[in-house]
Structures are given as C-alpha cells and as structure tokens.
Amino acid sequence: MDSLSPGDRSERMSRIRGSDTRPELIVRRYLHLSGLRYRLHAKDLPGRPDLVLPRHHVAVFVHGCFWHCHACQQGRIPATRSEFWSQKFDSNKKRDVKNARALRRLGWRVITVWECSLSTQTKADRRLEALVRKILNDPQKTI
C-alpha cells in the first residue's frame, strides 16, 4: 500500500525530470569532452532522441532503468499497483521499439545507453569509451 496520499504521490511524480537527467548529463559531458557535437531532443525525429549527432547520423537514447523496465535491479516492477506498472512499462517498451525502428528506416543508427551502465565511475568510463568508439568507428559494435 502506498504511504502517500494520491495528491502527494502526484506532486512527487510531477517532479521527475524527462530531460537533463543525471545519466543524460554524464553522457553529454563525456561526448562533448571527446570532441563530439550533438543536438538535444530533436523534435523532428521519432521519439525525440536525447542526443542526435547529425554528422555521424546517430541518435542516442539515455534510458532510465525504472521507466524503461531494464533487465536490472532498478528495472523491476513495484509491488504496489503492479498491474498498472506492468501495463505502463509494456507500453513504454513498445514505444521505444517503434521509435527505434522509425529512426532506422530514416537511416539513423540508434544507440541506447542504460542508466545502470553509468552507476559507478569505472563502469561509466568503460561504457562511455565504447559509446564514442561505436559512434566514430564501428557501426556494428554493440555497447
């Protein structure tokens, strides 16, 4: 059972950011220091990717593990209102797949960076180095 009233829960949920999140800022900072330039939240592309690197024709999504139901500890379904959350996460995942497909049809390479891959400095450094290599060198290599 939720310990907050519906009004308090709504107010708390309204404070959750959709852009300029901590993981997104980490990725942006690293790419910029690596000399890569990007656009933010391109409204003209399907799914409004978090970062768009037009020169390399790459769209980057920085996904929060909870909201996109990643297969990690942070991506688990809450115990309260689990049916609601299950439906919510399913629709989020379907939307993500649809947007990635649409971008690929338009000729974009799509890269997803998960929040949990940036959880520690060492892990983040390795993942971000791999991200830069993928953008610059090998479009087939996965992170």
Buried (B, 14 or more C-beta within 10 A) or exposed (E): EEEEEEEEEEEEEEEEEEEEBEBBEBBBEBBEEBEBEBBEBBEEBBBBBBBBBEEBBBBBBBBBBBBBBBEBEBBBBEEEEEEEBEEBBEEBEEEBEEBBEBBEEEEBBBBBBBBBBBBEEEEBEEBBEBBBEBBBEEEEEEB
